[in-house]
Amino acid sequence: MPWIHTLSTLKPTTLPLVHHEDIIVNYLLNPGWNSWNIPLVQSLFNPLDVASILSMPLFTRDYTDGRIWKATVDGTYTVKSAYRICLDIITTSFPTRSENR
């Protein structure tokens, strides 16, 4: 999963440790979401990744994650909005005969 904005691939260069392949970013934070668990980060990643991770700013307020749908103004998924996206893809991928002339 890409998440390190200072690396060209956006992914850690350190190979995952056995039994730690599924670590999520939240696991690398101290409780309260406002600081990195530096000893843990240093134990899991190489120096390049450590420097990149620790340079990433963290939010100071605790927010809960939520899903949003960018195709609507209010961020709510609707079948109608998905239908419009599908139609848009179809019409741009397969132009009508009148557009080909």
Secondary structure, 3 states (H helix, E strand, C coil): CCCCCCCCCCCCCCCCCCCCCCCCHHHHECCCCCCECHHHHHHHCCHHHHHHHHCCCCCCCCCCCCCCCCCCCCCCCCHHHHHHHHHHHHHHHCCCHHHHC
